[in-house]
């Protein structure tokens, strides 16, 4: 406010009435104090209970079937290293159930009737591209990223896996993490033929793990887990598998959900490749059918606090499955695939997606998840990395091209969390006192601030997300002189993510105040 203008106005009033002047002057002081207090009151933060960090938490699924010898591509290698992932699945996802490790490609001997439909439709069994163990060794040798081996338990036998794991070890690749197949709970031809019941799958795992543990005693083994109960074969899947397999170290689970911007929830009936798609019938807000008009409508929704909140309550609802999942306490949990699914939305590859994925990581930290793999390293629909200019071809409401070999929304989120956790040994959730909440269209609340702190001896970092439409000042209980630097990434939720092209990165030297920008993910160094 212009103070000279203020005092001139006050003097004019004073000339008319000293009583009026006194009243206004006192009122101004009271209002000014209240305004000052509302702007400067910091949200107090306390550090909760410390526990060990799962150092390999940040990882990626890597269906790289579209590349020939992917790790000979220096651009891909360089940008993958920037994601800060610790582990990467090989050969990755559903294709691993049909993978011939001897040639580094889809098994040519599987009948089309038993093969994945999209593999047959794209004639990939005749593809000349190869992704071999020798090429995988290039990734490990140049980055230190550790493979999570996903075995083919459908079209190949135990000897095939044993022979190729020995080969991987001879190439210098550590054999630390092994998955016993992928999503074998789906009622599709080959899994049904090979494992008509989860008990038979469990018996097979028991046999394979016994042999493999003798050869690779340092490895941890995970059986396929599920929360689905849509068919008799899926009911109590985890209990039934583990009743016959007593030597596994971990259980895997996959999480996908719609962005939920319009309030829609995940479909009840899920087929392979359709996980996470929303049901139109559950949408609270009904938008235009024309794709361009709908995307313009979605851009407006991202500025609507209730609609915006829908995204985070949807993710939170999906992640509640972690608490309902049957898993013995002494077993690790590996989330070997997760992401949001909103194929033609402005949310796809936007800063809003980065903020949603941050909620996934907070829940994984809270629930002591050992490994997590964001799906997928590359690809138009899920890619953590843009490998061409086409990632935003789905956008009809704006003209955007992706920047080849830059990080997408997913890749930027893994980078930030990976940097915050790097080299740390312990972690603790942050408890924000009297924190405001976002309220969605179903009147569900979601706290606008979430965070974790990590430490290794005297070294500490914290990661804090401000989901709100307003900036917030926070203050840790303790000595504020411990703060050193704040790194904040922020953007409009609707902005496409091409590296940090549309993302503001602020670096602030801290004294006593920590101010978190709106819609931001921040790293605090102590």
C-alpha positions as CSV (number, residue, x, y, z in Angstrom):
1,X,0.0,0.0,0.0
2,X,1.2,3.6,-0.7
3,X,1.8,4.9,2.9
4,X,1.9,8.6,1.8
5,X,-1.6,8.2,0.4
6,X,-2.7,6.5,3.6
7,X,-1.5,9.3,5.9
8,X,-3.0,12.0,3.7
9,X,-6.3,10.3,3.9
10,X,-6.0,9.9,7.7
11,X,-5.3,13.7,8.1
12,X,-8.3,14.6,6.1
13,X,-10.5,12.5,8.4
14,X,-8.8,13.9,11.4
15,X,-9.8,17.5,10.4
16,X,-13.4,16.4,10.2
17,X,-13.5,14.5,13.5
18,X,-10.9,13.6,16.0
19,X,-13.2,10.8,17.4
20,X,-13.6,9.3,13.9
21,X,-9.9,9.5,13.5
22,X,-9.2,7.6,16.7
23,X,-11.7,4.9,15.8
24,X,-10.3,4.3,12.3
25,X,-6.7,4.5,13.5
26,X,-7.3,1.8,16.2
27,X,-9.2,-0.4,13.7
28,X,-6.4,-0.1,11.2
29,X,-3.9,-1.2,13.8
30,X,-6.0,-4.2,14.8
31,X,-6.7,-5.3,11.2
32,X,-3.1,-4.8,10.3
33,X,-1.9,-7.0,13.2
34,X,-4.4,-9.7,12.2
35,X,-3.3,-9.6,8.6
36,X,0.3,-9.7,9.5
37,X,-0.3,-12.6,11.8
38,X,-2.1,-14.6,9.2
39,X,0.6,-14.1,6.7
40,X,3.6,-14.9,9.0
41,X,2.2,-17.8,11.1
42,X,4.3,-20.8,10.2
43,X,2.9,-24.3,10.2
44,X,4.9,-26.2,12.9
45,X,6.6,-29.5,11.8
46,X,7.7,-32.3,14.1
47,X,9.8,-35.3,13.1
48,X,8.1,-38.6,13.9
49,X,9.7,-42.0,14.6
50,X,12.9,-42.9,12.8
51,X,13.2,-46.3,10.9
52,X,15.6,-47.7,8.3
53,X,15.4,-46.5,4.7
54,X,14.7,-49.0,2.0
55,X,17.6,-47.8,-0.2
56,X,16.4,-49.6,-3.3
57,X,12.9,-48.1,-3.3
58,X,13.1,-46.0,-6.4
59,X,13.0,-48.1,-9.6
60,X,11.4,-48.6,-13.0
61,X,9.7,-51.2,-15.1
62,X,11.5,-51.4,-18.4
63,X,9.6,-52.9,-21.3
64,X,12.2,-51.9,-24.0
65,X,10.9,-54.1,-26.8
66,X,10.9,-51.2,-29.2
67,X,14.7,-50.8,-28.9
68,X,17.5,-52.9,-30.3
69,X,20.3,-53.2,-27.8
70,X,18.8,-50.2,-25.8
71,X,21.9,-49.6,-23.6
72,X,24.1,-49.0,-26.6
73,X,22.0,-45.8,-27.0
74,X,24.1,-43.2,-25.1
75,X,21.2,-40.7,-24.9
76,X,18.9,-43.3,-23.3
77,X,21.7,-44.4,-20.9
78,X,22.4,-40.8,-19.8
79,X,18.8,-39.8,-19.2
80,X,18.0,-43.1,-17.4
81,X,20.8,-42.3,-15.0
82,X,19.2,-38.9,-14.3
83,X,16.0,-40.6,-13.1
84,X,18.0,-41.7,-10.0
85,X,16.5,-45.2,-10.1
86,X,18.3,-47.9,-8.1
87,X,16.7,-51.0,-9.8
88,X,15.2,-51.9,-13.2
89,X,13.1,-54.9,-14.2
90,X,14.4,-57.2,-16.8
91,X,12.9,-58.1,-19.3
92,X,10.0,-56.1,-17.9
93,X,6.3,-56.6,-17.3
94,X,4.0,-59.0,-19.2
95,X,6.5,-59.6,-22.0
96,X,8.7,-61.3,-19.4
97,X,6.1,-64.2,-19.2
98,X,6.9,-64.9,-22.9
99,X,10.6,-64.0,-23.0
100,X,13.3,-66.1,-24.6
101,X,16.4,-65.2,-22.6
102,X,18.7,-67.1,-25.0
103,X,17.9,-64.7,-27.9
104,X,16.8,-61.6,-25.9
105,X,13.3,-61.4,-27.5
106,X,9.7,-62.7,-27.4
107,X,9.6,-66.5,-27.5
108,X,9.0,-67.5,-31.2
109,X,7.6,-70.9,-30.2
110,X,4.4,-69.6,-28.3
111,X,1.2,-70.1,-30.3
112,X,-0.7,-66.9,-31.2
113,X,-3.7,-68.2,-29.2
114,X,-1.5,-68.2,-26.0
115,X,0.4,-65.0,-26.7
116,X,-0.4,-61.5,-25.5
117,X,-2.9,-59.9,-27.9
118,X,-1.0,-56.7,-28.5
119,X,2.2,-58.7,-29.3
120,X,0.3,-60.6,-31.9
121,X,-1.4,-57.5,-33.3
122,X,1.9,-55.7,-33.7
123,X,3.6,-58.8,-35.1
124,X,6.4,-58.5,-32.5
125,X,7.3,-62.2,-32.6
126,X,9.0,-61.4,-35.9
127,X,10.8,-58.3,-34.7
128,X,14.5,-58.2,-35.3
129,X,15.2,-56.1,-32.1
130,X,17.1,-57.8,-29.4
131,X,17.6,-57.0,-25.7
132,X,20.2,-59.5,-24.4
133,X,21.9,-60.1,-21.1
134,X,25.1,-58.8,-22.6
135,X,23.3,-55.5,-23.3
136,X,21.8,-55.4,-19.8
137,X,25.4,-55.7,-18.5
138,X,26.1,-52.4,-20.2
139,X,23.5,-50.7,-18.1
140,X,24.8,-52.1,-14.8
141,X,28.5,-51.5,-15.7
142,X,27.9,-47.8,-16.7
143,X,25.3,-46.8,-14.1
144,X,25.2,-49.3,-11.2
145,X,21.5,-49.8,-11.7
146,X,20.7,-53.3,-10.4
147,X,18.3,-55.5,-12.5
148,X,15.3,-57.2,-10.9
149,X,15.0,-60.4,-12.9
150,X,11.5,-61.5,-13.9
151,X,11.4,-65.1,-14.8
152,X,9.4,-66.7,-17.6
153,X,7.4,-69.4,-15.9
154,X,5.0,-69.9,-18.8
155,X,6.8,-70.8,-22.0
156,X,10.3,-71.8,-20.5
157,X,11.4,-74.3,-17.9
158,X,13.6,-73.9,-14.7
159,X,16.7,-74.9,-16.6
160,X,16.2,-72.0,-19.0
161,X,16.1,-69.5,-16.1
162,X,19.0,-71.3,-14.2
163,X,21.2,-71.2,-17.3
164,X,20.6,-67.6,-18.0
165,X,21.0,-66.4,-14.4
166,X,24.3,-68.1,-14.4
167,X,25.2,-66.3,-17.6
168,X,24.1,-62.9,-16.1
169,X,26.4,-63.6,-13.1
170,X,29.3,-64.4,-15.3
171,X,28.8,-61.0,-17.0
172,X,29.2,-59.3,-13.7
173,X,25.6,-58.6,-13.0
174,X,24.5,-59.0,-9.4
175,X,21.8,-61.5,-8.8
176,X,19.9,-59.8,-5.9
177,X,16.2,-59.7,-6.8
178,X,14.1,-62.3,-8.7
179,X,10.4,-62.3,-9.5
180,X,8.5,-65.5,-10.1
181,X,6.6,-64.4,-13.2
182,X,4.2,-61.4,-13.7
183,X,0.4,-61.0,-13.1
184,X,-0.3,-64.7,-13.4
185,X,-3.6,-64.2,-11.6
186,X,-5.3,-62.9,-14.7
187,X,-7.7,-65.4,-16.3
188,X,-6.1,-65.4,-19.8
189,X,-5.2,-68.5,-21.8
190,X,-1.5,-69.3,-21.0
191,X,-1.6,-68.6,-17.2
192,X,-4.9,-70.5,-16.9
193,X,-3.4,-73.5,-18.8
194,X,-0.1,-73.5,-16.8
195,X,-1.5,-72.6,-13.4
196,X,-5.3,-73.4,-13.2
197,X,-5.1,-72.7,-9.4
198,X,-2.9,-70.5,-7.3
199,X,-1.9,-73.6,-5.3
200,X,-0.3,-75.1,-8.4
201,X,1.6,-71.9,-9.0
202,X,2.7,-71.9,-5.4
203,X,4.0,-75.5,-5.6
204,X,6.0,-74.6,-8.8
205,X,7.5,-71.5,-7.0
206,X,8.5,-73.7,-4.1
207,X,10.4,-76.0,-6.4
208,X,12.0,-73.3,-8.5
209,X,13.1,-71.2,-5.5
210,X,14.6,-74.2,-3.7
211,X,16.9,-74.9,-6.7
212,X,17.7,-71.2,-7.4
213,X,18.5,-70.3,-3.8
214,X,21.0,-73.1,-3.7
215,X,22.7,-71.5,-6.7
216,X,22.1,-67.9,-5.7
217,X,21.9,-67.7,-1.9
218,X,22.3,-63.9,-1.9
219,X,19.1,-63.4,-3.9
220,X,15.6,-62.5,-2.7
221,X,12.7,-64.1,-4.4
222,X,9.2,-62.7,-4.8
223,X,6.0,-64.5,-5.7
224,X,3.2,-62.8,-7.6
225,X,0.6,-61.3,-5.3
226,X,-2.8,-59.8,-5.9
227,X,-5.7,-57.9,-4.3
228,X,-8.2,-58.8,-7.0
229,X,-11.1,-61.1,-6.1
230,X,-13.2,-60.9,-9.3
231,X,-13.0,-64.6,-10.2
232,X,-12.9,-67.8,-8.1
233,X,-9.3,-68.4,-9.1
234,X,-8.3,-64.9,-7.7
235,X,-10.1,-65.2,-4.3
236,X,-7.5,-65.4,-1.5
237,X,-4.8,-65.6,-4.1
238,X,-2.0,-64.6,-1.8
239,X,-3.0,-67.0,1.0
240,X,-3.4,-69.9,-1.4
241,X,0.0,-69.3,-3.1
242,X,1.8,-69.0,0.1
243,X,0.2,-72.1,1.6
244,X,2.3,-74.1,-1.0
245,X,5.3,-71.8,-1.2
246,X,7.1,-71.3,2.1
247,X,10.5,-70.2,0.9
248,X,9.7,-66.9,-0.8
249,X,11.1,-63.7,0.6
250,X,8.7,-61.2,-0.8
251,X,5.3,-60.8,-2.5
252,X,4.7,-58.4,-5.5
253,X,1.7,-56.2,-6.2
254,X,0.8,-53.7,-9.0
255,X,-1.1,-50.4,-8.5
256,X,-2.8,-48.4,-11.2
257,X,-5.6,-45.9,-10.8
258,X,-7.3,-43.2,-12.9
259,X,-6.3,-39.6,-12.3
260,X,-9.7,-39.1,-10.8
261,X,-9.9,-35.4,-11.9
262,X,-13.6,-35.7,-12.7
263,X,-14.2,-37.9,-9.7
264,X,-14.3,-41.2,-11.5
265,X,-13.0,-44.4,-9.8
266,X,-11.3,-47.5,-11.2
267,X,-13.3,-50.0,-13.1
268,X,-14.4,-53.1,-11.3
269,X,-13.7,-55.5,-14.1
270,X,-10.1,-55.2,-15.1
271,X,-8.4,-56.9,-18.0
272,X,-4.6,-57.2,-18.7
273,X,-3.4,-53.9,-20.1
274,X,-6.5,-52.0,-18.9
275,X,-5.6,-51.7,-15.2
276,X,-6.3,-48.3,-13.8
277,X,-8.8,-47.1,-16.3
278,X,-11.8,-45.2,-14.8
279,X,-15.5,-46.0,-14.9
280,X,-17.5,-43.3,-16.6
281,X,-20.5,-44.2,-14.4
282,X,-18.6,-43.1,-11.2
283,X,-17.6,-39.7,-12.5
284,X,-19.1,-36.8,-10.5
285,X,-18.4,-34.2,-13.1
286,X,-19.7,-34.7,-16.6
287,X,-17.6,-33.0,-19.3
288,X,-17.8,-32.6,-23.1
289,X,-17.4,-35.7,-25.3
290,X,-15.4,-33.9,-27.9
291,X,-11.7,-34.5,-27.0
292,X,-10.5,-31.0,-27.6
293,X,-13.4,-29.4,-25.6
294,X,-12.9,-32.0,-22.9
295,X,-9.2,-31.2,-22.5
296,X,-10.0,-27.5,-22.2
297,X,-12.6,-28.4,-19.6
298,X,-10.0,-30.5,-17.7
299,X,-7.6,-27.6,-17.7
300,X,-10.2,-25.5,-16.0
301,X,-10.9,-28.3,-13.5
302,X,-7.2,-28.3,-12.5
303,X,-7.9,-24.7,-11.2
304,X,-11.0,-25.9,-9.3
305,X,-10.0,-26.8,-5.8
306,X,-12.6,-29.6,-5.3
307,X,-11.9,-31.2,-8.7
308,X,-8.1,-30.9,-8.1
309,X,-8.5,-32.6,-4.8
310,X,-10.3,-35.5,-6.5
311,X,-6.9,-36.6,-7.9
312,X,-5.2,-37.1,-4.6
313,X,-8.1,-38.7,-2.8
314,X,-8.5,-41.1,-5.7
315,X,-4.8,-42.1,-5.4
316,X,-5.1,-42.3,-1.6
317,X,-8.2,-44.6,-1.9
318,X,-6.3,-46.9,-4.3
319,X,-3.3,-47.0,-2.0
320,X,-5.5,-48.2,0.9
321,X,-5.2,-51.6,-0.7
322,X,-1.7,-51.7,0.9
323,X,-3.3,-52.1,4.3
324,X,-5.8,-54.7,3.1
325,X,-3.2,-56.9,1.3
326,X,-2.5,-60.3,2.8
327,X,1.2,-60.4,3.5
328,X,3.0,-62.2,6.3
329,X,4.9,-59.7,8.5
330,X,8.3,-61.2,7.8
331,X,7.9,-60.9,4.0
332,X,9.0,-57.9,1.9
333,X,6.6,-56.1,-0.4
334,X,7.6,-55.2,-3.9
335,X,5.4,-52.9,-5.9
336,X,6.9,-53.9,-9.3
337,X,4.5,-51.7,-11.4
338,X,2.5,-48.6,-10.6
339,X,1.3,-45.4,-12.3
340,X,-1.9,-43.4,-13.1
341,X,-4.0,-44.2,-16.2
342,X,-5.7,-41.4,-18.1
343,X,-4.9,-42.0,-21.7
344,X,-6.2,-38.8,-23.4
345,X,-6.2,-36.4,-20.4
346,X,-4.3,-33.2,-19.9
347,X,-3.1,-34.8,-16.7
348,X,-1.0,-37.3,-18.6
349,X,2.7,-36.2,-18.5
350,X,1.7,-33.0,-16.7
351,X,2.9,-31.5,-13.4
352,X,-0.3,-32.8,-11.8
353,X,0.9,-36.3,-12.5
354,X,4.2,-35.6,-10.7
355,X,2.2,-34.4,-7.7
356,X,0.0,-37.6,-7.8
357,X,3.0,-39.9,-8.0
358,X,4.5,-38.1,-5.0
359,X,1.6,-39.4,-3.0
360,X,2.4,-42.9,-4.1
361,X,5.9,-42.6,-2.9
362,X,4.8,-41.2,0.5
363,X,2.6,-44.2,1.0
364,X,5.3,-46.6,-0.1
365,X,7.6,-45.1,2.5
366,X,4.9,-45.3,5.2
367,X,4.2,-49.0,4.4
368,X,7.9,-50.1,4.2
369,X,7.8,-51.1,0.5
370,X,11.2,-52.6,-0.4
371,X,11.1,-52.1,-4.1
372,X,8.9,-50.0,-6.4
373,X,9.0,-49.7,-10.2
374,X,7.2,-46.9,-11.9
375,X,5.7,-48.2,-15.2
376,X,7.3,-47.6,-17.7
377,X,10.8,-46.3,-18.5
378,X,9.7,-45.3,-22.0
379,X,6.5,-45.1,-24.1
380,X,3.9,-42.5,-25.1
381,X,1.4,-43.6,-22.5
382,X,3.5,-44.2,-19.4
383,X,7.1,-43.2,-20.2
384,X,9.3,-41.7,-17.5
385,X,11.5,-40.6,-20.4
386,X,10.5,-38.9,-23.6
387,X,12.4,-40.6,-26.4
388,X,10.8,-38.6,-29.3
389,X,8.6,-35.6,-30.0
390,X,5.3,-37.5,-29.8
391,X,4.5,-37.9,-26.1
392,X,1.9,-35.1,-26.2
393,X,0.2,-36.2,-29.5
394,X,-2.9,-36.9,-27.4
395,X,-3.3,-33.2,-26.6
396,X,-5.8,-31.6,-29.0
397,X,-6.3,-28.4,-26.9
398,X,-2.7,-27.2,-27.3
399,X,0.3,-27.7,-29.6
400,X,3.0,-29.4,-27.5
401,X,6.0,-31.5,-28.6
402,X,8.0,-33.6,-26.1
403,X,11.7,-33.0,-26.0
404,X,13.6,-36.2,-26.9
405,X,15.6,-37.7,-24.0
406,X,14.2,-35.4,-21.4
407,X,12.4,-36.5,-18.2
408,X,8.6,-36.7,-18.2
409,X,6.4,-36.1,-15.1
410,X,7.2,-39.6,-13.8
411,X,10.9,-39.4,-14.4
412,X,11.2,-36.0,-12.7
413,X,9.4,-37.3,-9.7
414,X,11.7,-40.3,-9.3
415,X,14.7,-37.9,-9.8
416,X,13.5,-35.6,-6.9
417,X,12.8,-38.5,-4.5
418,X,15.9,-40.3,-5.5
419,X,18.0,-37.2,-4.8
420,X,16.4,-36.7,-1.4
421,X,17.0,-40.3,-0.4
422,X,20.5,-40.7,-1.8
423,X,23.0,-42.1,0.7
424,X,20.5,-42.0,3.6
425,X,20.1,-44.7,6.2
426,X,17.1,-43.7,8.3
427,X,13.8,-41.9,7.6
428,X,10.9,-40.5,9.5
429,X,7.5,-39.0,8.4
430,X,6.9,-35.3,9.1
431,X,4.0,-34.4,11.3
432,X,2.5,-31.0,10.2
433,X,0.5,-29.3,12.9
434,X,-2.9,-27.7,12.1
435,X,-2.3,-28.2,8.4
436,X,-5.1,-27.1,6.0
437,X,-6.9,-29.7,3.9
438,X,-8.2,-29.9,0.3
439,X,-11.8,-31.1,0.1
440,X,-12.9,-33.2,-3.0
441,X,-16.3,-33.6,-4.6
442,X,-17.2,-36.4,-2.2
443,X,-16.3,-34.2,0.9
444,X,-13.2,-36.3,1.5
445,X,-10.2,-34.4,2.9
446,X,-6.5,-34.5,1.9
447,X,-3.8,-32.7,3.8
448,X,-2.0,-30.0,1.7
449,X,1.4,-30.8,3.1
450,X,3.2,-34.1,3.2
451,X,6.8,-35.0,3.8
452,X,9.6,-37.2,5.0
453,X,13.0,-36.6,6.4
454,X,16.1,-38.7,5.8
455,X,19.4,-38.9,7.6
456,X,22.8,-40.5,7.6
457,X,24.7,-39.5,10.7
458,X,24.6,-35.7,10.9
459,X,23.6,-35.3,7.2
460,X,19.8,-34.7,6.7
461,X,17.5,-34.0,3.9
462,X,13.7,-33.6,3.8
463,X,11.2,-33.9,0.9
464,X,8.0,-31.9,1.3
465,X,5.1,-31.5,-1.1
466,X,2.8,-28.5,-1.0
467,X,-0.3,-29.6,-2.9
468,X,-2.1,-26.4,-2.1
469,X,-3.1,-23.4,-4.3
470,X,-1.2,-21.2,-1.8
471,X,2.4,-21.0,-0.6
472,X,3.0,-22.1,3.0
473,X,5.7,-21.3,5.5
474,X,6.8,-24.2,7.7
475,X,9.0,-24.3,10.8
476,X,10.7,-27.4,12.3
477,X,10.7,-27.7,16.0
478,X,14.3,-27.3,17.0
479,X,17.1,-25.1,15.9
480,X,16.3,-23.2,12.7
481,X,20.0,-22.5,12.1
482,X,20.3,-26.2,10.9
483,X,18.5,-25.3,7.6
484,X,20.9,-24.6,4.7
485,X,19.2,-24.8,1.3
486,X,15.8,-25.2,-0.2
487,X,15.3,-26.6,-3.7
488,X,11.7,-26.2,-4.9
489,X,10.2,-27.6,-8.1
490,X,6.8,-26.0,-8.9
491,X,4.5,-25.4,-11.9
492,X,0.9,-25.0,-12.9
493,X,-0.7,-28.5,-12.5
494,X,-1.8,-28.5,-16.2
495,X,1.7,-27.7,-17.5
496,X,3.4,-30.5,-19.6
497,X,6.7,-31.7,-18.2
498,X,9.6,-31.7,-20.6
499,X,12.5,-31.9,-18.1
500,X,12.3,-28.6,-16.3
501,X,11.3,-26.6,-19.3
502,X,7.9,-25.7,-17.8
503,X,8.9,-26.3,-14.2
504,X,10.3,-23.5,-12.0
505,X,13.4,-24.6,-10.0
506,X,14.1,-22.2,-7.1
507,X,17.2,-22.6,-5.0
508,X,17.0,-20.6,-1.7
509,X,19.6,-20.2,1.0
510,X,17.7,-20.6,4.2
511,X,17.9,-18.6,7.5
512,X,14.8,-18.9,9.6
513,X,12.0,-19.2,7.1
514,X,11.1,-22.1,4.9
515,X,8.4,-21.0,2.4
516,X,7.0,-23.7,0.1
517,X,5.7,-22.5,-3.2
518,X,2.2,-23.6,-4.3
519,X,2.0,-26.9,-6.2
520,X,5.6,-27.7,-5.3
521,X,7.9,-30.6,-4.5
522,X,10.8,-29.4,-2.4
523,X,14.0,-30.8,-1.0
524,X,15.3,-29.2,2.2
525,X,19.0,-29.7,3.2
526,X,20.0,-29.4,6.8
